[in-house]
Amino acid sequence: MGCTEWLEMNQKNKPQSNALATGILTLLTTGSYLAATLFDSGLSHQEWTFGRSQPAITFTLLVFHVTAVAGSIAAYLLLERYTKKQINYVLVACVTVGCIVGIAVPSNLIAVAFGRGLMGFAHGLAYPVVLVHGGEIIVKELRGIIMASVNFCIVSGVMLGSVFNSITEEGIPPYRLLGILGLVYMLLSVFLNYFLCYESPVFLVERKLDGQAIQSMIKLRNESNETWEIRNELTEIKTMLSEDELTTRSILQDGNLRPLVLIALGKLAAVLSFNYAINSIKYIVIDDALSQDHDTFSLATTVLMTIRLLGGMVGMFIVDLLGRRALVAVSSLSTGLLLTAIGITYLAADSLSSDVAMVILFACEVGSSLGLTFVPDVLCSEAFNTRKKVLSIVVVQLLENVLQVIIFAITFEWNFAVQDRYGGTLLVAGVPLVAIAYVLYQKLPETSKMSIRQARIEFYKRDGIVFGGSKNSVEVLYD
């Protein structure tokens, strides 16, 4: 497919990404609050921490992840009962209240904790909603790029939050500024949700609302009436649902364990490469190399996140071309090898030049941005049985939040200004990444440009896994 044809196809299918806009804008907003547990937030300069105990500050930061777990559980309870448009209004309400609290009292610990709790709940609720909705409405040729853009928006939010938090000069408090931006996003979200959010045909067919499913499909495919392509898609949806009706809801049976474990490994790899400890080492080393005083402003944070965004943009545009398996394997392996190499160097040498370390860490950031963080999200949207999808995604998100909490709680009080812990920390992250890269390369099927029924079947097969992107439909082979 040429560039012109791809652009025309993307423009024609624009209603599909528009239908996800409210959830994506929610994740963009909540991502800015997630930044506080991924990067040093310049807490000593934020008024809400003055005179507060270390445990109180730690809990205030981690409450985001605690309520994100609650939000994910809420998603499991709501997604099969209510339409996406109705759930999106809940998201907008939570984020709006959190933003207003941040604007009104950005320097009060209780208010900050309450606001972060609401943002975490919205984050945990929005993630499964967007992944499930996107997987069911997006055409197979564009599923990769659009679902990868979800993670891209979260990373964009993390960049905004980390940069605002690192500015320690007198001025607008970070949470007030983030609240103002969030309100702008939510105002836009309300209109997008009301006018452009179309329900998933899978959701409608499952409830025997075939007429509404046809109308929704016509709008999502930007057609004026029902076409043969739409009829074929609806027929495949009905076939998929009838197949899934023969299975249980247990996420550990009927072949679901395999995709669950593989995607969980992908999420584990993403957390190992992008967490508070690793990011703290990166920004201190790079600030030292750039002769930047990170007590006033961390230039490294801006540089690192810019690299991650640019690399993510490249990966986003090639995930449907090169495939999920190739990207995540190369990204995991390169990141793991680089982290392992620099970790061994720190352990073996008394000291390492900050310039040399900066170059290696830049290369590591490029490698991890190419697919390590977003490919698991793409796979979540297409790998699971419809009866098990929501709970499977919730379990994967639960794993991610628990890992981030553990890493942050252990390393938050470490002094990363000295290099004593660098070697061990980088090795603990790097060695498992290499092992995960090998497992994913060996076991992960290629599902690019497959319908969600075909993709699910590839994950559930015992053998004969497609590695090269074959698009032939096959029978379900449950374990």
Contacts in CASP RR format, 6 or more apart in sequence:
PFRMAT RR
TARGET T0000
AUTHOR 0000-0000-0000
METHOD contacts of the structure
MODEL  1
MGCTEWLEMNQKNKPQSNALATGILTLLTTGSYLAATLFDSGLSHQEWTF
GRSQPAITFTLLVFHVTAVAGSIAAYLLLERYTKKQINYVLVACVTVGCI
VGIAVPSNLIAVAFGRGLMGFAHGLAYPVVLVHGGEIIVKELRGIIMASV
NFCIVSGVMLGSVFNSITEEGIPPYRLLGILGLVYMLLSVFLNYFLCYES
PVFLVERKLDGQAIQSMIKLRNESNETWEIRNELTEIKTMLSEDELTTRS
ILQDGNLRPLVLIALGKLAAVLSFNYAINSIKYIVIDDALSQDHDTFSLA
TTVLMTIRLLGGMVGMFIVDLLGRRALVAVSSLSTGLLLTAIGITYLAAD
SLSSDVAMVILFACEVGSSLGLTFVPDVLCSEAFNTRKKVLSIVVVQLLE
NVLQVIIFAITFEWNFAVQDRYGGTLLVAGVPLVAIAYVLYQKLPETSKM
SIRQARIEFYKRDGIVFGGSKNSVEVLYD
1 9 0 8 1.000
1 141 0 8 1.000
9 139 0 8 1.000
9 141 0 8 1.000
9 142 0 8 1.000
10 142 0 8 1.000
12 221 0 8 1.000
12 222 0 8 1.000
13 138 0 8 1.000
13 139 0 8 1.000
13 142 0 8 1.000
13 220 0 8 1.000
13 221 0 8 1.000
13 222 0 8 1.000
14 222 0 8 1.000
15 196 0 8 1.000
15 198 0 8 1.000
15 219 0 8 1.000
15 220 0 8 1.000
15 221 0 8 1.000
15 222 0 8 1.000
16 134 0 8 1.000
16 137 0 8 1.000
16 138 0 8 1.000
16 139 0 8 1.000
16 142 0 8 1.000
16 146 0 8 1.000
16 220 0 8 1.000
17 138 0 8 1.000
17 146 0 8 1.000
17 149 0 8 1.000
18 192 0 8 1.000
18 196 0 8 1.000
18 197 0 8 1.000
19 84 0 8 1.000
19 133 0 8 1.000
19 134 0 8 1.000
19 137 0 8 1.000
19 196 0 8 1.000
19 197 0 8 1.000
19 198 0 8 1.000
19 220 0 8 1.000
20 130 0 8 1.000
20 133 0 8 1.000
20 134 0 8 1.000
20 137 0 8 1.000
20 146 0 8 1.000
20 150 0 8 1.000
21 189 0 8 1.000
21 192 0 8 1.000
21 193 0 8 1.000
21 196 0 8 1.000
21 197 0 8 1.000
22 88 0 8 1.000
22 91 0 8 1.000
22 92 0 8 1.000
22 189 0 8 1.000
22 190 0 8 1.000
22 192 0 8 1.000
22 193 0 8 1.000
22 197 0 8 1.000
23 88 0 8 1.000
23 91 0 8 1.000
23 126 0 8 1.000
23 129 0 8 1.000
23 130 0 8 1.000
23 189 0 8 1.000
24 130 0 8 1.000
24 149 0 8 1.000
24 150 0 8 1.000
24 153 0 8 1.000
25 153 0 8 1.000
25 185 0 8 1.000
25 186 0 8 1.000
25 188 0 8 1.000
25 189 0 8 1.000
25 192 0 8 1.000
26 88 0 8 1.000
26 91 0 8 1.000
26 92 0 8 1.000
26 95 0 8 1.000
26 122 0 8 1.000
26 123 0 8 1.000
26 126 0 8 1.000
26 185 0 8 1.000
26 186 0 8 1.000
26 189 0 8 1.000
27 123 0 8 1.000
27 126 0 8 1.000
27 127 0 8 1.000
27 130 0 8 1.000
27 150 0 8 1.000
27 153 0 8 1.000
27 154 0 8 1.000
28 153 0 8 1.000
28 154 0 8 1.000
28 156 0 8 1.000
28 157 0 8 1.000
28 185 0 8 1.000
29 95 0 8 1.000
29 99 0 8 1.000
29 119 0 8 1.000
29 122 0 8 1.000
29 157 0 8 1.000
29 178 0 8 1.000
29 181 0 8 1.000
29 182 0 8 1.000
29 185 0 8 1.000
29 186 0 8 1.000
30 95 0 8 1.000
30 119 0 8 1.000
30 120 0 8 1.000
30 122 0 8 1.000
30 123 0 8 1.000
30 124 0 8 1.000
30 126 0 8 1.000
30 154 0 8 1.000
31 119 0 8 1.000
31 123 0 8 1.000
31 154 0 8 1.000
31 157 0 8 1.000
31 158 0 8 1.000
31 161 0 8 1.000
32 157 0 8 1.000
32 158 0 8 1.000
32 160 0 8 1.000
32 161 0 8 1.000
32 164 0 8 1.000
32 178 0 8 1.000
32 181 0 8 1.000
32 182 0 8 1.000
33 64 0 8 1.000
33 115 0 8 1.000
33 116 0 8 1.000
33 119 0 8 1.000
33 120 0 8 1.000
33 123 0 8 1.000
33 161 0 8 1.000
33 178 0 8 1.000
34 64 0 8 1.000
34 123 0 8 1.000
34 154 0 8 1.000
34 157 0 8 1.000
34 158 0 8 1.000
35 41 0 8 1.000
35 157 0 8 1.000
35 158 0 8 1.000
35 159 0 8 1.000
35 160 0 8 1.000
35 161 0 8 1.000
35 162 0 8 1.000
35 165 0 8 1.000
36 61 0 8 1.000
36 64 0 8 1.000
36 116 0 8 1.000
36 161 0 8 1.000
36 165 0 8 1.000
37 61 0 8 1.000
37 62 0 8 1.000
37 64 0 8 1.000
37 65 0 8 1.000
37 276 0 8 1.000
37 404 0 8 1.000
37 408 0 8 1.000
38 158 0 8 1.000
38 162 0 8 1.000
38 274 0 8 1.000
38 275 0 8 1.000
38 276 0 8 1.000
38 279 0 8 1.000
38 404 0 8 1.000
39 158 0 8 1.000
39 162 0 8 1.000
39 165 0 8 1.000
39 166 0 8 1.000
39 276 0 8 1.000
39 279 0 8 1.000
39 280 0 8 1.000
39 283 0 8 1.000
39 298 0 8 1.000
39 301 0 8 1.000
40 165 0 8 1.000
40 166 0 8 1.000
40 280 0 8 1.000
40 283 0 8 1.000
40 294 0 8 1.000
40 298 0 8 1.000
41 61 0 8 1.000
41 162 0 8 1.000
41 165 0 8 1.000
41 166 0 8 1.000
41 174 0 8 1.000
42 165 0 8 1.000
42 166 0 8 1.000
42 168 0 8 1.000
43 49 0 8 1.000
43 57 0 8 1.000
45 168 0 8 1.000
46 107 0 8 1.000
46 165 0 8 1.000
46 173 0 8 1.000
46 174 0 8 1.000
47 106 0 8 1.000
47 107 0 8 1.000
47 173 0 8 1.000
48 60 0 8 1.000
48 106 0 8 1.000
48 107 0 8 1.000
48 108 0 8 1.000
48 109 0 8 1.000
48 111 0 8 1.000
48 112 0 8 1.000
48 175 0 8 1.000
49 57 0 8 1.000
49 109 0 8 1.000
52 109 0 8 1.000
54 413 0 8 1.000
56 109 0 8 1.000
57 109 0 8 1.000
58 408 0 8 1.000
58 409 0 8 1.000
58 412 0 8 1.000
59 113 0 8 1.000
60 109 0 8 1.000
60 112 0 8 1.000
60 113 0 8 1.000
60 116 0 8 1.000
61 116 0 8 1.000
61 408 0 8 1.000
61 412 0 8 1.000
62 405 0 8 1.000
62 408 0 8 1.000
62 409 0 8 1.000
63 113 0 8 1.000
63 116 0 8 1.000
63 117 0 8 1.000
63 120 0 8 1.000
64 116 0 8 1.000
64 117 0 8 1.000
64 119 0 8 1.000
64 120 0 8 1.000
64 123 0 8 1.000
65 120 0 8 1.000
65 401 0 8 1.000
65 402 0 8 1.000
65 404 0 8 1.000
65 405 0 8 1.000
66 117 0 8 1.000
66 405 0 8 1.000
67 116 0 8 1.000
67 117 0 8 1.000
67 118 0 8 1.000
67 119 0 8 1.000
67 120 0 8 1.000
67 121 0 8 1.000
67 124 0 8 1.000
68 120 0 8 1.000
68 121 0 8 1.000
68 123 0 8 1.000
68 124 0 8 1.000
68 397 0 8 1.000
68 401 0 8 1.000
69 124 0 8 1.000
69 398 0 8 1.000
69 401 0 8 1.000
69 402 0 8 1.000
70 121 0 8 1.000
70 124 0 8 1.000
71 120 0 8 1.000
71 121 0 8 1.000
71 122 0 8 1.000
71 123 0 8 1.000
71 124 0 8 1.000
71 125 0 8 1.000
72 124 0 8 1.000
72 125 0 8 1.000
72 127 0 8 1.000
72 128 0 8 1.000
72 394 0 8 1.000
72 397 0 8 1.000
72 398 0 8 1.000
72 401 0 8 1.000
73 394 0 8 1.000
74 121 0 8 1.000
74 124 0 8 1.000
74 125 0 8 1.000
75 87 0 8 1.000
75 124 0 8 1.000
75 125 0 8 1.000
75 127 0 8 1.000
75 128 0 8 1.000
75 129 0 8 1.000
75 390 0 8 1.000
75 394 0 8 1.000
76 128 0 8 1.000
76 390 0 8 1.000
76 391 0 8 1.000
76 394 0 8 1.000
78 87 0 8 1.000
78 90 0 8 1.000
78 125 0 8 1.000
79 87 0 8 1.000
79 128 0 8 1.000
79 129 0 8 1.000
79 132 0 8 1.000
79 390 0 8 1.000
80 390 0 8 1.000
83 199 0 8 1.000
83 203 0 8 1.000
84 129 0 8 1.000
84 133 0 8 1.000
84 197 0 8 1.000
84 199 0 8 1.000
84 200 0 8 1.000
84 203 0 8 1.000
85 193 0 8 1.000
85 194 0 8 1.000
85 197 0 8 1.000
85 199 0 8 1.000
87 125 0 8 1.000
87 129 0 8 1.000
88 129 0 8 1.000
88 189 0 8 1.000
88 193 0 8 1.000
88 197 0 8 1.000
89 193 0 8 1.000
90 125 0 8 1.000
91 122 0 8 1.000
91 125 0 8 1.000
91 126 0 8 1.000
91 129 0 8 1.000
91 189 0 8 1.000
92 186 0 8 1.000
92 189 0 8 1.000
92 190 0 8 1.000
92 193 0 8 1.000
94 118 0 8 1.000
94 119 0 8 1.000
94 121 0 8 1.000
94 122 0 8 1.000
94 125 0 8 1.000
95 118 0 8 1.000
95 119 0 8 1.000
95 122 0 8 1.000
95 182 0 8 1.000
95 185 0 8 1.000
95 186 0 8 1.000
96 183 0 8 1.000
96 186 0 8 1.000
97 115 0 8 1.000
97 118 0 8 1.000
98 114 0 8 1.000
98 115 0 8 1.000
98 118 0 8 1.000
98 119 0 8 1.000
98 179 0 8 1.000
99 178 0 8 1.000
99 179 0 8 1.000
99 180 0 8 1.000
99 182 0 8 1.000
99 183 0 8 1.000
99 186 0 8 1.000
100 179 0 8 1.000
100 183 0 8 1.000
101 111 0 8 1.000
101 114 0 8 1.000
101 115 0 8 1.000
101 118 0 8 1.000
102 111 0 8 1.000
102 112 0 8 1.000
102 115 0 8 1.000
102 175 0 8 1.000
102 176 0 8 1.000
102 178 0 8 1.000
102 179 0 8 1.000
103 175 0 8 1.000
103 176 0 8 1.000
103 179 0 8 1.000
103 180 0 8 1.000
103 183 0 8 1.000
104 111 0 8 1.000
105 111 0 8 1.000
106 112 0 8 1.000
106 173 0 8 1.000
106 174 0 8 1.000
106 175 0 8 1.000
106 176 0 8 1.000
107 173 0 8 1.000
112 175 0 8 1.000
124 397 0 8 1.000
127 393 0 8 1.000
127 397 0 8 1.000
128 390 0 8 1.000
128 393 0 8 1.000
128 394 0 8 1.000
128 397 0 8 1.000
130 150 0 8 1.000
131 147 0 8 1.000
131 150 0 8 1.000
131 377 0 8 1.000
131 380 0 8 1.000
131 381 0 8 1.000
131 393 0 8 1.000
132 200 0 8 1.000
132 381 0 8 1.000
132 389 0 8 1.000
132 390 0 8 1.000
132 393 0 8 1.000
133 200 0 8 1.000
134 143 0 8 1.000
134 146 0 8 1.000
134 147 0 8 1.000
134 200 0 8 1.000
134 381 0 8 1.000
135 143 0 8 1.000
135 147 0 8 1.000
135 381 0 8 1.000
135 382 0 8 1.000
135 452 0 8 1.000
136 200 0 8 1.000
136 201 0 8 1.000
136 202 0 8 1.000
136 203 0 8 1.000
136 452 0 8 1.000
137 198 0 8 1.000
137 200 0 8 1.000
137 201 0 8 1.000
137 220 0 8 1.000
138 144 0 8 1.000
138 146 0 8 1.000
138 147 0 8 1.000
138 381 0 8 1.000
139 221 0 8 1.000
140 449 0 8 1.000
140 450 0 8 1.000
140 451 0 8 1.000
140 452 0 8 1.000
141 320 0 8 1.000
141 449 0 8 1.000
142 320 0 8 1.000
143 320 0 8 1.000
143 378 0 8 1.000
143 381 0 8 1.000
143 382 0 8 1.000
144 316 0 8 1.000
144 319 0 8 1.000
144 320 0 8 1.000
144 324 0 8 1.000
144 378 0 8 1.000
144 448 0 8 1.000
145 316 0 8 1.000
145 317 0 8 1.000
145 319 0 8 1.000
145 320 0 8 1.000
147 374 0 8 1.000
147 377 0 8 1.000
147 378 0 8 1.000
147 381 0 8 1.000
148 312 0 8 1.000
148 315 0 8 1.000
148 316 0 8 1.000
148 319 0 8 1.000
148 371 0 8 1.000
148 374 0 8 1.000
148 375 0 8 1.000
148 377 0 8 1.000
148 378 0 8 1.000
149 316 0 8 1.000
150 374 0 8 1.000
150 377 0 8 1.000
151 373 0 8 1.000
151 374 0 8 1.000
151 377 0 8 1.000
152 309 0 8 1.000
152 312 0 8 1.000
152 313 0 8 1.000
152 316 0 8 1.000
152 374 0 8 1.000
155 305 0 8 1.000
155 308 0 8 1.000
155 309 0 8 1.000
155 312 0 8 1.000
155 373 0 8 1.000
156 309 0 8 1.000
158 305 0 8 1.000
159 302 0 8 1.000
159 305 0 8 1.000
159 306 0 8 1.000
159 308 0 8 1.000
159 309 0 8 1.000
160 178 0 8 1.000
160 181 0 8 1.000
161 174 0 8 1.000
161 178 0 8 1.000
162 298 0 8 1.000
162 301 0 8 1.000
162 305 0 8 1.000
163 301 0 8 1.000
163 302 0 8 1.000
163 305 0 8 1.000
164 174 0 8 1.000
164 177 0 8 1.000
164 178 0 8 1.000
165 174 0 8 1.000
166 294 0 8 1.000
166 297 0 8 1.000
166 298 0 8 1.000
166 301 0 8 1.000
167 174 0 8 1.000
167 297 0 8 1.000
168 295 0 8 1.000
168 296 0 8 1.000
168 297 0 8 1.000
169 296 0 8 1.000
169 297 0 8 1.000
198 216 0 8 1.000
198 219 0 8 1.000
198 220 0 8 1.000
199 212 0 8 1.000
199 216 0 8 1.000
200 216 0 8 1.000
201 213 0 8 1.000
201 214 0 8 1.000
201 216 0 8 1.000
201 217 0 8 1.000
201 220 0 8 1.000
201 233 0 8 1.000
201 234 0 8 1.000
201 237 0 8 1.000
202 237 0 8 1.000
202 240 0 8 1.000
202 241 0 8 1.000
202 386 0 8 1.000
204 210 0 8 1.000
204 211 0 8 1.000
204 212 0 8 1.000
204 213 0 8 1.000
204 216 0 8 1.000
205 213 0 8 1.000
205 234 0 8 1.000
205 237 0 8 1.000
205 238 0 8 1.000
205 241 0 8 1.000
206 241 0 8 1.000
206 386 0 8 1.000
210 234 0 8 1.000
213 234 0 8 1.000
213 237 0 8 1.000
214 226 0 8 1.000
214 230 0 8 1.000
214 234 0 8 1.000
217 226 0 8 1.000
217 230 0 8 1.000
217 233 0 8 1.000
217 234 0 8 1.000
218 224 0 8 1.000
218 225 0 8 1.000
218 226 0 8 1.000
218 230 0 8 1.000
221 227 0 8 1.000
221 229 0 8 1.000
221 230 0 8 1.000
223 230 0 8 1.000
233 451 0 8 1.000
236 451 0 8 1.000
236 453 0 8 1.000
237 453 0 8 1.000
239 453 0 8 1.000
240 386 0 8 1.000
240 452 0 8 1.000
240 453 0 8 1.000
240 456 0 8 1.000
241 386 0 8 1.000
243 453 0 8 1.000
243 476 0 8 1.000
244 385 0 8 1.000
244 386 0 8 1.000
244 387 0 8 1.000
245 387 0 8 1.000
247 253 0 8 1.000
247 254 0 8 1.000
247 385 0 8 1.000
247 387 0 8 1.000
247 388 0 8 1.000
247 478 0 8 1.000
248 254 0 8 1.000
248 387 0 8 1.000
249 387 0 8 1.000
249 388 0 8 1.000
249 391 0 8 1.000
250 256 0 8 1.000
250 388 0 8 1.000
251 257 0 8 1.000
251 260 0 8 1.000
251 388 0 8 1.000
251 391 0 8 1.000
251 392 0 8 1.000
251 395 0 8 1.000
252 260 0 8 1.000
254 385 0 8 1.000
254 388 0 8 1.000
254 460 0 8 1.000
254 478 0 8 1.000
254 479 0 8 1.000
255 460 0 8 1.000
255 478 0 8 1.000
255 479 0 8 1.000
256 384 0 8 1.000
256 385 0 8 1.000
256 388 0 8 1.000
256 392 0 8 1.000
256 460 0 8 1.000
257 479 0 8 1.000
258 443 0 8 1.000
258 459 0 8 1.000
258 460 0 8 1.000
258 479 0 8 1.000
259 379 0 8 1.000
259 383 0 8 1.000
259 384 0 8 1.000
259 392 0 8 1.000
259 456 0 8 1.000
259 459 0 8 1.000
259 460 0 8 1.000
260 384 0 8 1.000
260 392 0 8 1.000
260 395 0 8 1.000
260 396 0 8 1.000
262 379 0 8 1.000
262 383 0 8 1.000
262 439 0 8 1.000
262 440 0 8 1.000
262 443 0 8 1.000
262 444 0 8 1.000
262 459 0 8 1.000
263 376 0 8 1.000
263 379 0 8 1.000
263 380 0 8 1.000
263 383 0 8 1.000
263 392 0 8 1.000
263 396 0 8 1.000
264 395 0 8 1.000
264 396 0 8 1.000
264 399 0 8 1.000
265 436 0 8 1.000
265 439 0 8 1.000
265 440 0 8 1.000
266 328 0 8 1.000
266 332 0 8 1.000
266 372 0 8 1.000
266 375 0 8 1.000
266 376 0 8 1.000
266 436 0 8 1.000
266 440 0 8 1.000
267 376 0 8 1.000
267 396 0 8 1.000
267 399 0 8 1.000
267 400 0 8 1.000
267 403 0 8 1.000
268 399 0 8 1.000
268 403 0 8 1.000
268 432 0 8 1.000
268 436 0 8 1.000
269 328 0 8 1.000
269 332 0 8 1.000
269 372 0 8 1.000
269 376 0 8 1.000
269 432 0 8 1.000
269 433 0 8 1.000
269 436 0 8 1.000
269 437 0 8 1.000
269 440 0 8 1.000
270 372 0 8 1.000
270 373 0 8 1.000
270 376 0 8 1.000
270 400 0 8 1.000
271 400 0 8 1.000
271 403 0 8 1.000
271 404 0 8 1.000
271 407 0 8 1.000
272 278 0 8 1.000
272 429 0 8 1.000
272 430 0 8 1.000
272 432 0 8 1.000
272 433 0 8 1.000
273 332 0 8 1.000
273 335 0 8 1.000
273 336 0 8 1.000
273 339 0 8 1.000
273 364 0 8 1.000
273 368 0 8 1.000
273 372 0 8 1.000
273 373 0 8 1.000
273 429 0 8 1.000
273 433 0 8 1.000
274 368 0 8 1.000
274 372 0 8 1.000
274 373 0 8 1.000
275 403 0 8 1.000
275 404 0 8 1.000
275 407 0 8 1.000
275 408 0 8 1.000
275 429 0 8 1.000
276 404 0 8 1.000
276 407 0 8 1.000
276 408 0 8 1.000
276 411 0 8 1.000
276 412 0 8 1.000
277 407 0 8 1.000
277 410 0 8 1.000
277 411 0 8 1.000
277 414 0 8 1.000
277 416 0 8 1.000
277 425 0 8 1.000
277 429 0 8 1.000
278 339 0 8 1.000
278 425 0 8 1.000
278 426 0 8 1.000
278 429 0 8 1.000
279 304 0 8 1.000
280 411 0 8 1.000
280 414 0 8 1.000
280 416 0 8 1.000
281 361 0 8 1.000
281 416 0 8 1.000
281 422 0 8 1.000
281 425 0 8 1.000
281 426 0 8 1.000
282 300 0 8 1.000
282 304 0 8 1.000
282 361 0 8 1.000
282 364 0 8 1.000
282 365 0 8 1.000
283 294 0 8 1.000
283 298 0 8 1.000
283 300 0 8 1.000
283 301 0 8 1.000
283 304 0 8 1.000
284 294 0 8 1.000
284 300 0 8 1.000
284 416 0 8 1.000
284 417 0 8 1.000
285 300 0 8 1.000
285 354 0 8 1.000
285 357 0 8 1.000
285 358 0 8 1.000
285 361 0 8 1.000
286 299 0 8 1.000
286 300 0 8 1.000
286 303 0 8 1.000
286 304 0 8 1.000
286 354 0 8 1.000
286 358 0 8 1.000
286 361 0 8 1.000
286 362 0 8 1.000
287 293 0 8 1.000
287 294 0 8 1.000
287 298 0 8 1.000
287 299 0 8 1.000
287 300 0 8 1.000
288 354 0 8 1.000
289 354 0 8 1.000
289 355 0 8 1.000
289 357 0 8 1.000
289 358 0 8 1.000
290 299 0 8 1.000
290 300 0 8 1.000
290 358 0 8 1.000
292 298 0 8 1.000
292 299 0 8 1.000
292 300 0 8 1.000
294 300 0 8 1.000
304 365 0 8 1.000
307 362 0 8 1.000
307 365 0 8 1.000
307 366 0 8 1.000
307 369 0 8 1.000
308 365 0 8 1.000
308 368 0 8 1.000
308 369 0 8 1.000
309 369 0 8 1.000
310 369 0 8 1.000
311 366 0 8 1.000
311 367 0 8 1.000
311 369 0 8 1.000
311 370 0 8 1.000
312 369 0 8 1.000
312 370 0 8 1.000
312 371 0 8 1.000
312 374 0 8 1.000
314 370 0 8 1.000
315 327 0 8 1.000
315 369 0 8 1.000
315 370 0 8 1.000
315 371 0 8 1.000
315 374 0 8 1.000
316 374 0 8 1.000
318 327 0 8 1.000
319 327 0 8 1.000
319 371 0 8 1.000
319 374 0 8 1.000
319 375 0 8 1.000
319 378 0 8 1.000
319 448 0 8 1.000
320 448 0 8 1.000
320 449 0 8 1.000
321 448 0 8 1.000
323 446 0 8 1.000
323 448 0 8 1.000
323 469 0 8 1.000
324 375 0 8 1.000
324 378 0 8 1.000
324 379 0 8 1.000
324 444 0 8 1.000
324 446 0 8 1.000
324 447 0 8 1.000
324 448 0 8 1.000
325 440 0 8 1.000
325 441 0 8 1.000
325 444 0 8 1.000
325 445 0 8 1.000
325 446 0 8 1.000
325 467 0 8 1.000
326 446 0 8 1.000
327 370 0 8 1.000
327 371 0 8 1.000
327 375 0 8 1.000
328 371 0 8 1.000
328 372 0 8 1.000
328 375 0 8 1.000
328 376 0 8 1.000
328 440 0 8 1.000
328 444 0 8 1.000
329 437 0 8 1.000
329 440 0 8 1.000
329 441 0 8 1.000
329 444 0 8 1.000
330 367 0 8 1.000
330 370 0 8 1.000
331 367 0 8 1.000
331 368 0 8 1.000
331 369 0 8 1.000
331 370 0 8 1.000
331 371 0 8 1.000
331 372 0 8 1.000
331 375 0 8 1.000
332 372 0 8 1.000
332 433 0 8 1.000
332 434 0 8 1.000
332 436 0 8 1.000
332 437 0 8 1.000
332 440 0 8 1.000
333 433 0 8 1.000
333 434 0 8 1.000
333 437 0 8 1.000
333 438 0 8 1.000
333 441 0 8 1.000
334 363 0 8 1.000
334 364 0 8 1.000
334 367 0 8 1.000
334 368 0 8 1.000
334 370 0 8 1.000
335 364 0 8 1.000
335 367 0 8 1.000
335 368 0 8 1.000
335 372 0 8 1.000
335 430 0 8 1.000
335 433 0 8 1.000
336 364 0 8 1.000
336 429 0 8 1.000
336 430 0 8 1.000
336 431 0 8 1.000
336 433 0 8 1.000
336 434 0 8 1.000
336 437 0 8 1.000
337 430 0 8 1.000
337 434 0 8 1.000
338 360 0 8 1.000
338 361 0 8 1.000
338 363 0 8 1.000
338 364 0 8 1.000
338 367 0 8 1.000
339 364 0 8 1.000
339 426 0 8 1.000
339 427 0 8 1.000
339 429 0 8 1.000
339 430 0 8 1.000
339 433 0 8 1.000
340 426 0 8 1.000
340 427 0 8 1.000
340 430 0 8 1.000
340 431 0 8 1.000
340 433 0 8 1.000
340 434 0 8 1.000
341 360 0 8 1.000
342 352 0 8 1.000
342 357 0 8 1.000
342 360 0 8 1.000
342 361 0 8 1.000
342 364 0 8 1.000
342 423 0 8 1.000
342 426 0 8 1.000
343 422 0 8 1.000
343 423 0 8 1.000
343 424 0 8 1.000
343 426 0 8 1.000
343 427 0 8 1.000
343 430 0 8 1.000
344 423 0 8 1.000
344 427 0 8 1.000
345 352 0 8 1.000
345 423 0 8 1.000
346 352 0 8 1.000
346 419 0 8 1.000
346 422 0 8 1.000
346 423 0 8 1.000
346 424 0 8 1.000
346 426 0 8 1.000
347 423 0 8 1.000
347 424 0 8 1.000
347 427 0 8 1.000
351 419 0 8 1.000
352 419 0 8 1.000
376 396 0 8 1.000
379 447 0 8 1.000
380 392 0 8 1.000
380 393 0 8 1.000
380 396 0 8 1.000
381 452 0 8 1.000
382 447 0 8 1.000
382 450 0 8 1.000
382 452 0 8 1.000
382 455 0 8 1.000
382 456 0 8 1.000
383 447 0 8 1.000
383 455 0 8 1.000
383 456 0 8 1.000
383 459 0 8 1.000
384 392 0 8 1.000
384 393 0 8 1.000
384 456 0 8 1.000
384 459 0 8 1.000
385 456 0 8 1.000
385 460 0 8 1.000
411 425 0 8 1.000
414 421 0 8 1.000
416 422 0 8 1.000
443 465 0 8 1.000
445 458 0 8 1.000
445 459 0 8 1.000
445 461 0 8 1.000
445 465 0 8 1.000
445 466 0 8 1.000
445 467 0 8 1.000
446 458 0 8 1.000
446 466 0 8 1.000
446 467 0 8 1.000
446 468 0 8 1.000
446 469 0 8 1.000
447 454 0 8 1.000
447 455 0 8 1.000
447 458 0 8 1.000
447 459 0 8 1.000
447 466 0 8 1.000
447 469 0 8 1.000
448 469 0 8 1.000
449 469 0 8 1.000
449 471 0 8 1.000
450 458 0 8 1.000
450 469 0 8 1.000
450 471 0 8 1.000
451 473 0 8 1.000
453 473 0 8 1.000
454 471 0 8 1.000
454 473 0 8 1.000
454 474 0 8 1.000
457 473 0 8 1.000
457 474 0 8 1.000
457 475 0 8 1.000
457 476 0 8 1.000
457 477 0 8 1.000
458 465 0 8 1.000
458 466 0 8 1.000
458 474 0 8 1.000
460 476 0 8 1.000
460 477 0 8 1.000
460 478 0 8 1.000
460 479 0 8 1.000
461 474 0 8 1.000
461 477 0 8 1.000
462 477 0 8 1.000
462 479 0 8 1.000
END
